[in-house]
């Protein structure tokens, strides 16, 4: 197959968080299995895709990465538009990057779909001896705000796959459950022509005079 329509869903996932927390390396580790030691600050926006198999479905993940958005206010709403998942990334060795998580969360909810799946990600878990953010604190913050949570190391490739795949699985769960109605999250997931339409056909037309 290999053609562009050989998948059931396309999910747009955005990376947010302070500059220097490793967003670009999480992206390149997940989509290309690469890590760049001297990665420069991302200018503007870039995205990469990777297709994954999940519960027998083929899902194309479109992961968007940006430089600390504050410098690019004009692109903010476009960046979030259509996103069904977000990884809110901080650096476990830099407490300030964790302290700004609440502000990033507010910005996300100001611009994104209310049903968006959000995971709090403590990156650079390889810097354990320099840790300044406790796992317990982060877990509590995530629970209070209804977020998924995971610590990752893009450098050592720890939990990067798991983090992205958990987010994708959670998005799919929302899309396929009845809690998310047509016009919300499912409107921005592209599908092969019959992936979503089969669901609508199950509903028998009401009150037709046959």
Phi, psi and omega in degrees: 000271175068357180282166189290345181260017183272040176216161182271324183219152166242123179246125176269124180237130180254148174257128179228163182136171184297162177294140175087006181273353176104020181300315183295324179286329173296318179297310184289330177293318182285318187270332183233357187054046178236154174224130182249112184295330182247042184294132180276165177300134177294134177256121180073225188230143170217158174217154176229158179239155172211137180262130181235155175262129183219117179049044177078001178252154175256118183242128177264116179267127178248103187261123182257139182229144180218157169291151178327110194303338185303333180277350185231048184311323186300333184267358189306305186293325178294324180298317183279340187300127178082359180287133178250354178211156177213140170251116179264107193256135170228170181255121185297343182263358180232100187300327181300326181290333176282321181299333182275000183301320182297322179293319178296322181297316179299314179300318179300310183289338175291331188246339190255169176301135182298339181272004185304141178272124183240132174242129172277126185238117174269100184271168181069040179295348176290343180268046186304322184287346178254011185304132174234001177236121182282146178300323182297314180301313182296319180299316179297315180300317180297315181297317180299328185256008178067036181255153166286162180214141176200147172258138186227163167225109177293328180298308183268002180062037180266123174065008182291311177302312184300317182300306181297317182294324177296319178296314180297320180295319180293321177298314182298322179300317180293318182297320185273350179273161183283347184295332179261114186275163176304140180098346175259238186301322186293340181290336183255010172259119178282148179219162172295152193313325186255006185290315181267330187294334180299325180297319185289330181291336181297327181287117181287138179299133184280146164055031177278133175279111182267000000 
